């Protein structure tokens, strides 16, 4: 790319993930322009070089500033399934003058026709057969604050009104602007008839033959009904990620409630064999095996209703197993108690939950499937003692599995995509039951999953020191020995419990393979002076990090809750206190508070805050007024008055 513009004297500068190109004489119409219609060209790693070869000459001819993703590896990370939705696909960003925008966008669309790439979800396409998109946004970063005091990119209307400037999950046009392509909407998908190759036992889904396109309410003016394949009405959104969206809806032909899962093309791979569409097809295959006609019904697993394409994206329609998962159930109603149903408060019995989960897992394993994604969010409760497992995209069947894992819940080794075995699901059952009993995720701060599991058991011993008939098996489920996991799982699935002193167990007594770890001893009483020194040292370190931080170029917060005013107000109490290392630390504390106060006073974003002690500018003004008094700084006093 540099070679294509260097001869014309363009300035090329490398940033974190971008290479920025500026012409020697920027268009005069761009002078003073801080926001407007920008162009995004999408690409995937395999087409990046060809995309640049076609696009850069057009940009150079018009003299428009632009930036390009650094390399194919960086673009692959932007197109990853777990990447932020707003980053997907963006290989080139162009900042054209207003009068040149439409001409440039149409020329780029013509030059890049036929190249396939992930859609830029925050934008609209110029036309269906080209990866050129557009949206209104900032050319120069300008910031306001949200209701929680968090700086956010904004664009400003003619009357001073502010509109979110950062790319979101869907296209949005500011109310004072008119979509420049509104009179020339993108035509229907031209590639519906394109064949999608697949393995013999995973046939490609049929082409979409209905009307509409999945969209958020913002894309459906007046609440227009969105129907897929002429049959599936989308009623609400469940999830929106880079890999695609998940909707709840209705099969209009039967009245059945359904869940519709979308898999976007080129997310996580270069083709339908390697990207998220392959995961969706794999899930279709697994669910078909679980519901084979020769097998008894399995109500705890969703059934496939349909599988079709819309353009290059694919949709899997499943029976709706319920609206509440275990994660939300614990948030709304509290934890499960390790007591039988007749003794557990509200009937929220951990033994009963464990037995139902274990028996469903055992039946799935008998049908040749290892789930590999058991976690509270994938356990669906229907409110009538029914329970289902959902999301089989990474399951193992007939020696085949897709890559994926859930940090903290998946078994050690799954992040390396080791061949799965049933004991991996036993481990995930243990972490899921831990969440149900304690109400927090298992430990997941370490890269070593084995260490996380050990510390999860320690946390369990601290949170619930009295073992119950279910929790006594968690050391076996989370242990490193597969045989120990299988033994603990069998005890849960067969409703055999370990009798616990002082509690009534159910079934014959048995001894678990591994005893629960003892809670660590209470720490000795600490000297107050030592505690103060440690806390002061940590506050100083946090404050220094805060001053040096600038996430994605955003300004540092200045409020008292998470910004500079909070630690600043605290450090003012310690100007006469020896710091963490003794009296010599007093001068650095004064210097740090002075720097912090002046940074806060000079921050332009401080005036964007509404009134408020914690999230607003009131707390900031109090900090500056206090700093002015302690430091004898009139400039800080004037700044406090201006903010207040």
N, C-alpha and C positions, 0 to 999 in steps of 0.2 A: 504494500500500500504506500509506504513511504516513497518508493521509487516512482510511483505514478504521479505524485504531487511535488516531489522535491525539485524537479526541473523548473517548475513554475514558481519556485521561491516560497513555497508554503512552509509555515512553522509546524513541526511535528514534535509533540511532547508526550512522553509516556507517564501515565498515572497508575493508580493501584491496579485497576482492571481494564483501563481504557487507554487507547492511543488517540490523542486529540490532535486534529489537523485544522489549522487556521490559515486562510489565504493572506497574502501580503497586503492586500487592500480589501478588507471586508466590505460588503455592499453597504453603500451609504444608508440605505433604508433600514439597516440593522442597528444603526447608531441609536443608543438610548432605549432599544427594545429589550424589555426584561421578561416578557412572556408572549406566548402566541401559539400558533399551530405548528407542532413539530412532527417530523416524519421518523418512523422506526422501520428499519428493514430487518426482518427476521431471517435467521439461518440456523442450520444445524452444523455440527463440526465438519461433516463430510461435504457440505456445500459452501463453507465459509470462503475458501479461496476463489471459487467461481463467482460467488456473490460480490466479492470485492472487485474482481476483474471486470464485472459488468457495471457495478454501481459507481465506483470511484471516478471514472471518466465523466460521467454525468454531473457529479458533484463538483469536480474540478472545473468543468466548463461554465457552470453557473457561479462559481466562487463562493459556495455556501460552507460555513464552518460545520464540522461534523466530528464525531468520535466513533472509534471502532473498537470492538472487544480485542484484547491483546492477542489471543491465540485460540486455537481450537480447544485446548484443554480448559481454558477459562470459560469458553462458550458451553462446553459440556457441563460444567458446574452450574451455569445459569439455567440449563435445560434439564437439570436433575429432578427426579420426582419429589424430593424434599426441599427444593429451592423455593424461595418466595414467589408467589404467583406473579407479582408485578415484574419480576426480572426475566421471565421466560422468553426466549427467542430473540431478545434484543441484541443484534449483532452490530447495527449501525444506528446512531441517532443523529438526525440532521436538524439544523436550526435555520430555516429559510426566512427571508424577508416576507412580510405579509403578502405583498403583491405577486411574489414568485411561488408561493406555497403550492397552489393547485397545479401549476405548470410542472414544477419539479416533481411532485408526487406522481403525476400521470406519466412523466418521462421515465421515472424510476420503475414504475409498474410495468411499463412496456419493455424496458431493458431487462427486467428480472422475470418476465413471464415464463411460466413453466417450472420454476424452482419451487420445491416443496420445503416447508419449514413449519415449526410449531406456531400457532397463532399467538399474537401479542394480546393477552386477554384484556388489558387496560385500554386497548385501542380499537378502532374499526379498520377493516381492510379497505383499500382503495378499490380493488376488484378481486374476484375469487381466485383467479389463476396466477396471482402474484403475491409474494410475501411482504408487500409494502403496506404499512399501517400508519395511522395518524391519530393524534389527540391534542387537546389544548393543555399547555403546561408551562412551567417556568423555563426561561432561557438562562436566567441568572437566579441563583437560590435566594429566596426571601422567606422569612419564617414568621409564623404566628405561634400561638400555643393552643392546645386543646383544653378541655375542661379539667384535665388532670395535671396541667402544667407542663405537658410534654411538648417540646418544640416540633412544629410540623411545617412542611413546605406549603406555601399558599400562593394563589394568584389573586389579584385584586381587581374588582370591577370598577366601572366609571364613577360610582357613588361611594367608593371606598369599601364596598362589601368584599368579604374574603370567601374564597372557595378552595377546598383542598387541592393542592398542587401536585402531591405525590401520586404516582401511578397506583391504582387500586385493583380490585378483582374484576371490575367490569368498566366499560366505557361510560364516561359521564361528560357532558358538555356544560360549561358554566351558563347560568341563565341569561347572561347579557350577550352571549355569543350565539352565532348561527353556524351549524355544521356546514362547512364549505362544500361537502359532497352530498348534502341532503337532497338535492334535485337529481342526483345520479347515484341511487343506492346500488350496492353490490348486487350482481345478478345471482340467479340460483346456482347451486353447486354444479359444476360441470364434470366432476370426476366421480359421480355416483356409480357409473357403470364400470369404473376401473376395477379389474380383478385384484383381489387381495390373496396372494399365495399363502399357503399354510401346509402344515403336515397333514397326512391323510386322515389321522384320527382327530384333528382339530380343524374342521372345515371353516372357511371364512364365513362370517355372518352375511345374510342377505342384504342387499342394498336397501337403503331407506326409500320408501315410496310414498310417504305421507307429506305433511306440510309442517311449517314452523321450524324453529331451531331453539335448542335449549337456551334460556336467557334468564337473567334476573329480572326482578320487578322493574328495575330502572330501564331495562331494555324492552319493556312491554308497556308502552304508554297506555294509560287508562285501564291498567289491569288486564290487558288482552290475554286471553287464555292461550297457553302454550301446549301444543299437542305434538307428540312425536309419533312418527309412522302412522299417522292418522288414527291412533288408538290410545296412546298413553299420555294422559293429561298430567302435567307437572304442577303439583300443588304447593310444595315448599322445598326449600333447600336444607340439606342435612350437613353437607361439607363441601368446601371448595379448596382444592389444593392444586399444585402444578400438574399433577397427574390427571386431574379432571374433577368434575363435580359429582355429588351424590344427591339425588332428589327423592322425595316421597311423592307418590302420585296415585293415579287410578287407571286401571285398565277399563276403558270405556266400553269394551265389548262384553265384559263380564261383571263389572262393578267391583272387581277385586282390588284391594289395596296392594300397591307394588312399590318396590324400591328400584330406582333407575341409576345405574352406575355408568359413568362416562370414563373412557380412556382416551386421552388426547394423543394424537400421533406425534412421534419423534421426541417424546419426553422419556429420558433415560435410555435412549437408543436411536439407531439410525433407520430402523425399519420395523415392520410388524412382528418380526421374529425376536427383536431385542428390546423394544420399548414397552410402554405400559399396556399397549394393546395385547401383547403376548401374555401379560399377567391376567388380563380379563379373560382371554381364551382359555388359559390354564384353569382359572376358577370355574369356567363353564364345564370343562372336562371333568374336574374333580366333583362338582355337584351332580353331574350326570352319573358318575360312578356311584356316588353315595345313594342316589335314588334309582338305581338300576331296576328295571321292571321285575327282575327275578328276586329282589330283596323285599323284606317287609317295609312298610312305611317308616320314615324317620322324621317325625314332626319337628324335632329340634334343630333342623338344618334347612335353610331356604331352598326352594325349588326354582329352577330356571323357567321363566315364562317366555322369554324372547331374547334374541341377540341380533342386532342389526348395525348397519353402518350409516353415518351421516357424513358425507364427504369421506375424509380419511379417518375421522374419529369413529370409535365404536361404542356401543351402548349395550349393557347387559341388564335385562329386566328380571327381577327376582320377586318372589313372594315376600310380603312385608311381615316380618316376624314380631314386630312390636316397636313401640316408640321410646322405651326407656331402657338404657343399658345399666349395667351394674355400677359403673363409675358414677353416673348421675344419681342413681338410686341411693348410694351411700352419701353423696353430697346433700340430697334432699331429705333423707330419712334417718341418717346415722348408720353406725357400724352394725355388724352382725355379732351376736353374742354366742360364745361357745357353749351353748346349752341346748337341750332338746326343744322342739317347737312349743311344747306345752309349758315350758319354763322360761323361754326367751322372751324378753320384753317386746311386745308388738308382734310376737311370732317370728322375729328376725333371727332365725336359728342358723348358726354357722354349720353345725353338723348336717342339717338338712340341705343347705346350699351345696356343701362339699359333696354329699352323696349324689345329688342330682347332676352336678357337673361331672363327677367322676364316671357315673354310669353312662352319660351321653358320650363322653370321651372314649370310654371303653368300646361302645358300639361303633363309633367312627373308626377306631383302630381295627376292629374286627372286619371292617369293610375295606381295609387296606390303605387308609389315609392317615397321615400325621398332619395335624392342624398347623403347627409352627407359628401361629399368631393368636394364641390365647392370652387375653388381657381383659381387664374390666370393661373397656369400651366395646369389646366384641362379644360380651355376654349380654344377651337381650332378655329382659324379663317382661312377661305379658300381664302381670298382675293377678293371674289366676293359678299360681303355682307352676306356671309353665316357664320353660327356660330354653333358649336357643343359642347356638354359636353361629356367628356370621364372619365373613371375610376370609375366603379360602384362596386368595391370590398367590400366596407363597407356600401352600400346602404341598406335601410330598405324596405322590401316587405313582406306582409302578416304576420307582427309581428316578422319577423326574420331579424337580422342585425349582421354584423361582427364588431369586435372591431377595432377602428382606428379613428384618428383625425389629423387635420393639425393645428399646433400651430399658434395662431393669427387669423386664418380664421374660424375655427369651432366654433359653438355656445357653450356658457358655459354649462357644464354638459355632453358634448359629450365625454370628456376624462374619464368620469366615466361610459361611455356606457349606459347612461340613454335612455329609449325608445325614439326614434326619432319622431319628428313631423314636419310638413311642415314648421313651423315657424323657425326651426333650419336652413333650407336652406335660409330663408329670411335673417337671420343674416349673413350667409356666402355671400349672394349676396351683402350686405352692405359693408363687408370688401373687397370684390373683386372690387366693384366700387370705394372704397377708393383708392386702389392700382392704378386703371386705371386713376384716377383724380390727384393723388399726385405723383405717381411714386415710392413710397416706401411701404414696408410692413406695415400693421397696428402694433400698439404697441403689443409686445408679451414678454416683459421682466419679467412680474409678473406671479406667479403661479395662481393667481386669474384672471380668464378670464373676469369677470365682470369689474375689475379694468382696465384691458387692454383696454376693449371697451370704457370705460369712457375717458381714456387718448388718445385713438385714435380720439375721437371726439374733444378733446381739440387741438390735433395736426392739425386736419382738419381746425379748426377755425383759427389757426395761419397761416397755409399754404394758405388757400383760404378764407379770411374773408368775401368775398362777396358771399352769397348763390346764387346758380343757381337753375333751375327748377328740377334738379335731386338730387343734394347734400342736398337740404333742407329736403329730406326724410331720410337721413342717420341716424339722431337721432332716428327716429321711427324704422328703420331696426335693429339698434344696441341696442335698448332699452331692458329692462328686461321684459316688458309686451308683451306676445305673441300676444294679440289683436292689440297692437300698431304696431308690426312688420307686421301683416297681413294687416292692413290698409295701411301702407306705401307701401307694396308690391303690393297691388291691384291698388294703384294709378300709380305705374310704369308700371304694366302689361297692364293697360287700357289706357295708354298714357295720363292720367290726371296729370297735373303739377300744382304746386303752382306758381302763378304769383309772380315775384320778382320785387320790385320797380326798375325802371330804365332799365328793360329788358322785352322783349316780351315773354310771356309765351304761352303755347299751351293748349287749353281746358279750362274748367271752373276753377275758383280759388277755393282753399280750404286751410284750416289751418292745418298744420301738428300737430300731437299729441304732439310733444315735440320740443321746440325751440332749435336751435343750441346753444351750450355754447359760451359765450362771450370769446374772447381771454384774457388771463391773462394780468394784467397791466405790463408795462415795469418795469424792476427792477430799483431801484434808482442807481445813479452814485456811483461807488465804489471808495474808496481811493486807489490810485496806490500802496501805500505801503502794504495795505491789500492784494491786488491782487497778488503782488510779493510773500508775505509770504505764501499765499494759494498755489500758483503754485510751490513754492520751496518745500513746505511740500509734495505735491503730487509727485513731481519728486523724492524726497528722498524715499518715500514709494514705488514707482514703481521700483526704482533702487534696493532697498533691496529685493523686491519680485523677481526681475530678477536674482539676485545673488543666491537666494535660489531655483530657479526653475530648474528642470531637467526633462522635459516631457518624460516619458517612458525611462528614463536613458540617453536621448540624451544630448549632451553638450550644454551649454548656447551659444547663438549666440554672436559673437564679432564684427559684423559690426555696422555701424553708423545708419542704418535705423531702425532695430528692436533689435539690440544687445547692448552690453555693451559700445561701443564707443560713441553712441549717448548721453545718459544721462550723461556719464562721461565727455564728452566735455562741456556739459552745466554746470555741477556742478563745473567745474574748474573756471567758472566766478563768483562763489559765495563763494570762500574760505575766502574772507574777508567780506562777507555779513552775518549779523546775520540771523540765520535760522528762521524757523517758530515760534520758541518759545523764541527768543531773543538771546543775545550775547552768552549765554551758549551753543547754538547749533553749534557754529563755529567749535569746536573741533570734534564733531561727523561727520560733513561734511568732514573735512580733513581726518578723519579715513576711512570714506566710500569711498572717491575718491581713497585713497591709496589702499584699499582692491580691489576696482574695477579694477584699473590699473594693479595691480600685478596678479589678476585673468586673465585678458585679455592677459597679457604678457606670462603667463604660459600655456595658452590654446593651445593644440596641433592643434586644428582645424583651428586656425587662419592662418596657412600656406596653408590650402586648398582653401582659398578664392582667386579668380582672382583679378587683379587690378580693382579698382573702388572706388569712393568716398563714395557712400551710401551703395552699396551691396557688396563691395569688401574690400580688405585689406588696400587700400590707406587711407580710413577714419580711420581705426584702428591705422595705423602707426602715423597719425597726432595726434590722441588723446594721444597715448603713448608718443610722442615727447613733446607735450604740458604739459602732466603730469610730465614728467621728469624735465622739466624746472621749473615748479611751485613748485614741491616737492623736487627738488634737488636730484634726484634719478638717479645715473648713470646706474643702471641695467635696468631701464625703457628706458633710451636713447639707450642702446645697443639693447634692444628688438625691439624698433621702427626701428632702422637701419636694423636689420635682416629681419623684415617683409617687409619693403619698398623695 
